[in-house]
């Protein structure tokens, strides 16, 4: 992600409040081969326009990774994910590369930027970028930041971005401890009795909830958002229904 020089992300609110990104913010999301992280498959680009307008485009990488071309219409490709002895070949899955019109199906006016929020970003990450004073114009001053300068160290994502001057309201090491966060799918902390439930709810939130909630683009009955109490989510012991009239699904 890159925000324009002299701007900040409006992060006022709590864990349920969507951030507001300045016009001209650019988001990149890379997809790699499941069997080879060094082999890119596609790169998705999302650009924040005025107010709640965004534009998105996908680039598909060629075989030698020397260049990528824009996907003008939705494409489908098979990607090997594992090899099984005696199966006669690799196991693969069908991967969809969205076209520009596909991007705005989920990135709607009411939910234009997905994934970048408190629940997702309240996590520990490895700091791989250090900005000197000449590079910090788009992020505020980071010259005095012990977090931003500690390249290779672990830091909270929200705190690090605060130290880089990217937010209107700062997060501290103390404040992030009071905020909720998603649980990684690989988390298996034996001291956490709710680990399986939290991992399941976190997965549903990060992969499904941006469409699957009462005001989402998929008008389903269930609510996959992490902060919705399970008893109110309609995900347990409910008949599968969809559409404005909640048509029953077979």
C-alpha positions in Angstrom: 0.0 0.0 0.0 1.1 3.5 -0.8 -0.7 6.7 0.4 0.0 10.0 -1.3 2.5 12.4 0.2 1.1 14.6 2.9 -2.0 12.5 3.5 -3.1 10.2 6.3 -5.5 7.3 6.8 -8.6 8.3 8.8 -8.8 5.6 11.4 -11.2 7.2 13.9 -13.4 4.7 15.6 -13.2 1.2 17.0 -12.6 -2.3 15.6 -15.9 -2.2 13.7 -15.2 1.1 11.9 -13.9 1.0 8.4 -10.9 3.2 7.7 -11.1 6.0 5.1 -8.2 6.2 2.7 -7.0 9.3 0.9 -7.7 9.7 -2.8 -4.8 8.3 -4.8 -3.9 5.5 -2.4 -2.7 2.4 -4.2 -3.1 -1.1 -2.9 -1.2 -4.1 -4.3 -1.9 -7.8 -3.6 0.4 -10.5 -4.9 -0.6 -14.2 -5.5 2.2 -16.8 -5.8 2.4 -20.4 -6.8 1.4 -22.6 -3.8 4.4 -24.8 -4.5 6.9 -22.0 -5.2 6.6 -18.7 -3.4 9.2 -17.2 -5.9 6.9 -17.7 -8.8 4.2 -15.0 -9.0 0.9 -15.8 -10.6 -1.0 -12.5 -10.5 -0.8 -9.0 -9.0 -4.0 -7.1 -8.2 -4.0 -3.3 -8.1 -6.7 -1.2 -6.4 -6.7 2.6 -6.6 -8.7 4.7 -4.2 -10.7 7.4 -6.1 -12.7 10.3 -4.7 -14.9 9.5 -1.7 -16.1 5.8 -2.1 -15.0 5.2 -5.7 -12.3 2.7 -6.4 -10.9 1.1 -9.6 -9.2 -2.3 -9.8 -7.2 -4.3 -12.3 -5.3 -7.6 -12.4 -2.0 -8.4 -14.0 -1.1 -12.0 -15.0 2.6 -12.9 -14.9 4.3 -14.8 -17.7 6.1 -18.1 -17.2 9.6 -16.6 -16.8 8.4 -13.8 -14.4 9.8 -11.1 -16.6 6.6 -9.3 -17.3 2.9 -9.2 -16.5 -0.1 -8.3 -18.7 -3.4 -6.7 -17.8 -6.4 -9.1 -17.6 -9.1 -7.3 -19.5 -11.8 -10.0 -19.0 -12.1 -12.6 -16.3 -9.8 -15.6 -16.9 -9.5 -19.0 -15.4 -6.3 -21.1 -14.9 -5.5 -24.4 -13.3 -2.7 -24.3 -10.7 -1.0 -27.4 -9.3 -1.1 -27.5 -5.5 0.4 -31.0 -4.7 1.7 -34.1 -6.2 0.3 -37.5 -5.1 2.2 -40.7 -5.7 0.3 -43.0 -8.0 -2.3 -40.3 -8.9 -0.9 -40.0 -12.4 -0.3 -36.3 -12.0 -0.5 -33.2 -9.7 -3.6 -32.1 -7.9 -4.7 -28.7 -9.2 -7.4 -26.2 -8.5 -9.2 -23.6 -10.7 -8.0 -20.1 -10.0 -10.0 -17.1 -11.2 -8.2 -13.9 -12.3 -10.8 -11.1 -12.1 -11.4 -8.5 -14.8 -11.9 -4.8 -13.9 -15.7 -5.3 -13.8 -15.3 -8.2 -11.3 -13.3 -6.0 -8.9 -16.2 -3.7 -8.1 -18.6 -6.5 -7.3 -17.0 -6.8 -3.9 -15.2 -3.5 -3.7 -18.5 -1.6 -3.6 -19.3 2.0 -2.5 -20.3 0.8 0.9 -17.2 -1.5 1.3 -14.6 -0.2 -1.1 -11.4 -1.3 0.6 -11.3 -4.8 2.0 -9.0 -6.4 4.6 -7.2 -3.2 5.8 -8.7 -2.6 9.2 -8.0 -3.0 12.9 -9.0 -6.7 13.2 -6.7 -7.7 10.3 -3.7 -5.4 11.0 -3.5 -5.7 14.8 -0.8 -8.3 14.5 3.0 -8.7 14.9 5.0 -8.4 11.6 8.6 -8.3 10.6 9.7 -4.8 9.7 11.4 -4.9 6.2 11.3 -1.2 5.4 13.1 1.8 6.8 12.4 5.3 5.6 14.9 8.1 6.0 13.7 11.7 6.2 13.7 12.2 2.4 11.5 9.1 1.9 9.1 9.9 4.7 7.2 12.8 3.1 4.2 10.5 2.4 4.2 9.1 5.9 5.2 11.9 8.2 8.4 12.0 10.1 9.9 8.6 11.0 13.4 9.8 11.8 12.8 9.6 15.6 10.8 6.3 15.4 12.5 3.4 17.2 9.9 1.0 15.7 10.3 2.2 12.1 14.1 2.0 12.2 14.3 -1.5 13.7 14.6 -3.3 10.4 14.3 -7.1 10.7 12.6 -6.8 14.1 9.1 -7.7 15.1 6.6 -5.0 15.7 2.8 -4.5 15.8 1.5 -3.5 12.4 -0.7 -0.7 13.7 2.0 0.7 15.9 4.6 0.6 13.1 2.3 2.5 10.8 1.5 5.0 13.5 5.3 5.6 13.9 5.5 6.2 10.2 2.8 8.9 10.5 0.2 7.1 8.4 -2.8 7.5 10.7 -4.9 10.5 11.9 -5.0 8.8 15.3 -2.0 7.1 16.8 -1.8 3.6 18.1 0.6 2.7 20.9 1.8 -0.6 22.3 -0.6 -0.1 25.2 -3.6 0.8 23.1 -3.4 -2.1 20.7 -3.6 -4.6 23.6 -7.1 -3.4 24.3 -8.2 -4.0 20.6 -9.5 -7.2 19.2 -7.7 -9.1 16.5 -8.1 -12.1 14.2 -6.4 -15.3 15.0 -4.0 -16.9 12.4 -5.2 -20.2 10.9 -2.0 -21.9 12.1 -2.4 -20.8 15.7 -2.4 -23.8 17.9 -1.7 -22.3 21.3 -2.7 -25.0 23.8 -3.4 -22.4 26.5 -6.2 -20.9 24.3 -9.2 -23.1 24.9 -11.2 -21.2 22.2 -8.4 -21.5 19.6 -10.3 -23.6 17.1 -13.5 -21.5 17.3 -11.5 -18.2 17.0 -9.5 -19.6 14.1 -12.7 -20.6 12.3 -14.4 -17.3 12.9 -11.2 -15.4 11.9 -11.1 -17.4 8.6 -14.7 -16.7 7.8 -14.3 -13.0 8.6 -11.2 -12.5 6.4 -12.4 -14.6 3.5 -16.2 -14.3 3.5 -17.6 -11.5 5.7 -17.0 -8.7 3.2 -19.8 -10.1 1.1 -21.6 -12.3 3.7 -23.2 -10.0 6.2 -26.6 -8.4 6.3 -25.6 -5.4 4.2 -23.1 -7.2 2.0 -23.2 -7.9 -1.7 -24.5 -11.4 -1.1 -27.9 -11.2 0.6 -27.6 -14.3 2.6 -29.1 -14.8 6.0 -25.9 -15.6 7.9 -23.4 -13.0 9.2 -19.7 -14.1 9.0 -18.2 -11.1 10.7 -15.8 -11.9 13.6 -17.4 -9.5 16.1 -21.0 -10.8 15.5 -21.8 -13.2 18.4 -22.2 -16.7 17.2 -25.7 -17.0 18.5 -26.7 -14.0 16.3 -24.7 -15.1 13.2 -27.2 -17.6 11.9 -24.4 -19.9 10.9 -25.3 -22.8 13.2 -28.4 -25.0 12.8 -29.8 -22.7 10.1 -31.2 -23.7 6.7 -29.1 -22.3 3.8 -31.0 -19.4 2.3 -30.2 -16.6 -0.1 -31.8 -13.7 -2.0 -34.1 -10.9 -0.9 -36.9 -13.5 -0.3 -34.5 -16.0 1.3 -35.0 -18.8 -1.1 -34.2 -22.2 0.4 -31.1 -23.9 -1.1 -31.0 -27.6 -1.8 
